[in-house]
Amino acid sequence: MGLIGGLRSVLSFLTILPAGPGTIDEMARYAFFFPVAGALIGAISGASALILFKFLDQSLAGWLTLLLLLFLTGFNHIDGVLDLGDALMVRGSRERRLEILHDKHHGIGGYISLFFVLILTGSVLSLLGDAVFLALLVSETLAKSSVLVAGGLGKPYTKGIGGAFISKLKERLLINVVLGIAIALVVVLASCGPIFAGMLLSASILFAAMWASYLQRVFGCITGDMLGCTSELTRLLVLSAFYILQGVVP
């Protein structure tokens, strides 16, 4: 299918945008397009946020922006926060944790995890004001590049779409990770100063690597839910760093 087909597959999986049909194989083969999809999500939600912040109360605008952001991604990744939150609360073997991870029913651990992730993300968005466009552009780009880092470092789970994606990703791991990070770097450099961009990119890569290492140690593998949760947490991390460091770091 080529580059266009690969980009279409990535967009159809990560967003609700009408990109046309795609396949897991094509998405994994051209996974370096993940940051491109993230930049597109960030640009759309960021542009919408600027309009919301202009006409609405700042707090309301921030929460509506989060709702739009989740809608654009099809609410896919928050399910990973729910499932992983439940599994991490369980004391037992890896097999028992994986069983809980894939249980269709959610418990208090999952709901509390999702609550805090959404509350913190919405709160930070509400504080960003005029910086919300660049913050979303950068955070979504880095959130999607973090998926490549986490997927590349972990052992794939033997079942499910996530496991199939990671297995295929590893067949062209170096190309996907290097190109993906390079694309993310270009987007972040175009949005921030070089020092600020370097700090945000480095923080996202370091977090994704440490988080993947922790999950690998606890579960013995990496699943699609874990990749989705990685994206959500990286977005929160970068948004928070952007709010704290903007105007301080050149």
C-alpha positions as CSV (number, residue, x, y, z in Angstrom):
1,M,0.0,0.0,0.0
2,G,3.0,2.3,0.5
3,L,3.4,5.5,2.5
4,I,-0.1,6.8,1.9
5,G,-1.7,3.5,2.9
6,G,0.5,3.4,6.0
7,L,-0.5,6.9,7.0
8,R,-4.2,6.0,6.4
9,S,-3.9,2.9,8.6
10,V,-2.3,5.0,11.4
11,L,-4.9,7.7,11.2
12,S,-7.8,5.2,11.1
13,F,-6.5,3.4,14.2
14,L,-5.6,6.5,16.3
15,T,-8.4,8.8,15.4
16,I,-12.0,9.0,14.2
17,L,-11.0,11.0,11.2
18,P,-12.3,9.6,7.9
19,A,-9.0,8.3,6.7
20,G,-10.4,5.1,5.1
21,P,-9.7,1.5,5.9
22,G,-6.4,0.3,7.3
23,T,-4.7,-2.8,8.6
24,I,-2.6,-3.6,11.7
25,D,0.2,-4.8,9.5
26,E,0.4,-1.5,7.6
27,M,0.0,0.6,10.8
28,A,2.9,-1.3,12.4
29,R,5.1,-1.1,9.2
30,Y,4.6,2.7,9.0
31,A,4.4,3.3,12.8
32,F,6.8,6.3,12.4
33,F,3.6,8.2,11.3
34,F,2.3,8.0,14.9
35,P,3.8,11.5,15.8
36,V,2.2,12.8,12.6
37,A,-1.2,11.6,13.7
38,G,-0.5,13.1,17.1
39,A,0.4,16.5,15.6
40,L,-2.8,16.4,13.6
41,I,-4.9,15.6,16.7
42,G,-3.1,18.3,18.6
43,A,-3.5,20.9,15.9
44,I,-7.3,20.2,15.5
45,S,-8.0,20.2,19.3
46,G,-5.6,23.1,19.9
47,A,-7.3,25.3,17.2
48,S,-10.7,24.5,18.6
49,A,-9.4,25.2,22.1
50,L,-8.3,28.7,21.1
51,I,-11.9,29.4,20.0
52,L,-13.3,28.0,23.2
53,F,-10.9,30.0,25.4
54,K,-11.9,33.2,23.6
55,F,-15.6,32.9,24.3
56,L,-16.0,30.7,27.4
57,D,-14.8,30.6,31.0
58,Q,-11.3,29.3,31.1
59,S,-12.1,26.3,33.2
60,L,-15.1,25.3,31.1
61,A,-13.0,25.8,27.9
62,G,-10.3,23.5,29.3
63,W,-12.7,20.7,30.1
64,L,-14.5,21.0,26.7
65,T,-11.1,20.8,25.1
66,L,-10.3,17.6,26.9
67,L,-13.7,16.2,25.8
68,L,-12.9,17.1,22.2
69,L,-9.5,15.6,22.5
70,L,-10.8,12.3,23.7
71,F,-13.5,12.3,21.1
72,L,-11.0,12.8,18.3
73,T,-9.1,9.7,19.5
74,G,-12.3,7.7,19.8
75,F,-12.0,7.4,23.6
76,N,-9.7,4.4,22.9
77,H,-6.7,5.1,25.2
78,I,-8.7,5.8,28.3
79,D,-9.8,2.2,28.4
80,G,-6.2,1.3,28.8
81,V,-6.0,3.5,31.9
82,L,-9.0,1.7,33.4
83,D,-7.8,-1.8,32.7
84,L,-4.2,-1.1,33.8
85,G,-5.4,0.7,36.9
86,D,-7.3,-2.4,38.0
87,A,-4.4,-4.8,37.1
88,L,-1.8,-2.8,39.0
89,M,-3.9,-2.9,42.2
90,V,-3.9,-6.7,42.2
91,R,-1.4,-8.6,44.3
92,G,-0.5,-11.9,42.7
93,S,1.2,-13.6,39.9
94,R,1.8,-12.1,36.4
95,E,-0.8,-14.4,35.1
96,R,-3.4,-13.2,37.6
97,R,-2.6,-9.5,36.8
98,L,-3.0,-10.2,33.0
99,E,-6.3,-11.9,33.7
100,I,-7.5,-8.8,35.5
101,L,-6.1,-6.6,32.8
102,H,-8.3,-8.3,30.2
103,D,-11.4,-8.6,32.4
104,K,-14.3,-6.7,30.8
105,H,-15.5,-5.5,34.2
106,H,-13.7,-2.6,35.9
107,G,-13.0,-2.1,39.6
108,I,-12.2,0.7,41.9
109,G,-8.5,0.8,40.9
110,G,-9.3,1.5,37.3
111,Y,-11.9,4.1,38.1
112,I,-9.7,6.0,40.5
113,S,-6.8,5.9,38.0
114,L,-8.9,7.3,35.2
115,F,-10.4,9.9,37.5
116,F,-7.0,11.3,38.5
117,V,-5.7,11.2,34.9
118,L,-8.7,13.1,33.6
119,I,-8.9,15.5,36.5
120,L,-5.2,16.4,36.2
121,T,-5.3,16.7,32.4
122,G,-8.5,18.9,32.4
123,S,-7.1,21.1,35.1
124,V,-3.8,21.7,33.3
125,L,-5.6,22.4,30.1
126,S,-7.7,25.0,31.9
127,L,-4.6,26.8,33.0
128,L,-2.9,27.1,29.7
129,G,-4.9,29.9,28.2
130,D,-3.3,31.2,24.9
131,A,-0.6,28.6,25.1
132,V,-3.1,25.8,24.7
133,F,-2.5,25.4,21.0
134,L,1.2,24.8,21.1
135,A,0.9,22.8,24.3
136,L,-1.6,20.4,22.7
137,L,0.4,20.2,19.4
138,V,3.6,19.2,21.3
139,S,2.0,17.0,23.9
140,E,0.0,14.9,21.4
141,T,3.0,14.5,19.2
142,L,5.2,13.3,22.0
143,A,2.4,11.1,23.4
144,K,2.3,9.2,20.2
145,S,6.0,8.9,19.8
146,S,6.2,7.5,23.4
147,V,4.0,4.6,22.2
148,L,6.8,3.7,19.7
149,V,9.4,3.8,22.5
150,A,7.3,1.7,24.9
151,G,6.3,-0.8,22.3
152,G,9.9,-1.1,21.0
153,L,11.3,-1.9,24.5
154,G,8.7,-4.4,25.6
155,K,8.0,-8.1,24.9
156,P,4.7,-8.3,23.1
157,Y,1.7,-10.0,24.6
158,T,0.8,-13.2,22.7
159,K,-2.8,-12.2,22.1
160,G,-4.8,-9.2,20.9
161,I,-4.3,-6.3,18.6
162,G,-1.7,-4.7,20.8
163,G,0.4,-7.8,20.8
164,A,0.2,-8.1,17.0
165,F,1.1,-4.5,16.6
166,I,4.2,-4.7,18.8
167,S,5.3,-7.9,17.0
168,K,5.1,-6.2,13.6
169,L,6.6,-3.0,15.0
170,K,9.7,-4.8,16.0
171,E,10.3,-6.1,12.5
172,R,11.2,-2.5,11.5
173,L,12.0,-1.2,15.0
174,L,15.0,0.9,14.3
175,I,13.4,2.7,11.3
176,N,10.1,3.3,13.1
177,V,11.6,4.5,16.3
178,V,14.3,6.7,14.8
179,L,12.0,8.2,12.1
180,G,9.2,8.6,14.7
181,I,11.4,10.5,17.1
182,A,12.9,12.6,14.3
183,I,9.4,13.6,13.2
184,A,8.5,14.4,16.7
185,L,11.6,16.5,17.2
186,V,10.8,18.6,14.1
187,V,7.3,19.3,15.3
188,V,8.5,20.2,18.8
189,L,11.4,22.3,17.5
190,A,9.0,24.2,15.3
191,S,6.7,24.9,18.3
192,C,9.3,25.6,21.0
193,G,12.8,26.9,21.5
194,P,15.6,24.3,21.1
195,I,16.3,24.0,24.8
196,F,12.6,23.7,25.7
197,A,12.0,21.2,22.8
198,G,15.0,19.1,23.9
199,M,13.8,19.0,27.5
200,L,10.2,18.0,26.6
201,L,11.4,15.3,24.1
202,S,13.9,13.9,26.4
203,A,11.4,13.8,29.3
204,S,8.8,12.0,27.1
205,I,11.4,9.4,25.9
206,L,12.8,8.8,29.4
207,F,9.3,8.4,30.9
208,A,8.2,6.0,28.2
209,A,11.3,3.9,28.6
210,M,11.0,3.8,32.4
211,W,7.3,3.1,32.3
212,A,7.7,0.3,29.8
213,S,10.5,-1.2,31.9
214,Y,8.3,-1.2,35.0
215,L,5.3,-2.7,33.1
216,Q,7.6,-5.4,31.6
217,R,8.9,-6.3,35.1
218,V,5.4,-6.5,36.6
219,F,3.5,-8.2,33.7
220,G,6.3,-9.8,31.7
221,C,5.0,-8.2,28.5
222,I,3.5,-5.1,26.9
223,T,-0.1,-5.0,25.7
224,G,-2.2,-2.6,23.7
225,D,-3.9,-1.3,26.9
226,M,-0.4,-0.4,28.3
227,L,0.5,1.5,25.1
228,G,-2.8,3.4,25.3
229,C,-2.1,4.3,29.0
230,T,1.4,5.3,28.1
231,S,0.0,7.8,25.6
232,E,-2.4,9.3,28.1
233,L,0.3,9.6,30.8
234,T,2.8,11.1,28.5
235,R,0.3,13.7,27.3
236,L,-0.3,14.7,31.0
237,L,3.4,14.8,31.7
238,V,4.2,17.0,28.7
239,L,1.2,19.3,29.3
240,S,2.2,19.8,32.9
241,A,5.9,20.5,31.9
242,F,4.8,22.9,29.2
243,Y,2.6,24.9,31.7
244,I,5.4,24.9,34.4
245,L,8.3,25.7,32.1
246,Q,6.7,28.1,29.5
247,G,8.4,31.5,29.7
248,V,11.1,30.2,31.9
249,V,13.0,28.0,29.5
250,P,14.0,29.6,26.1
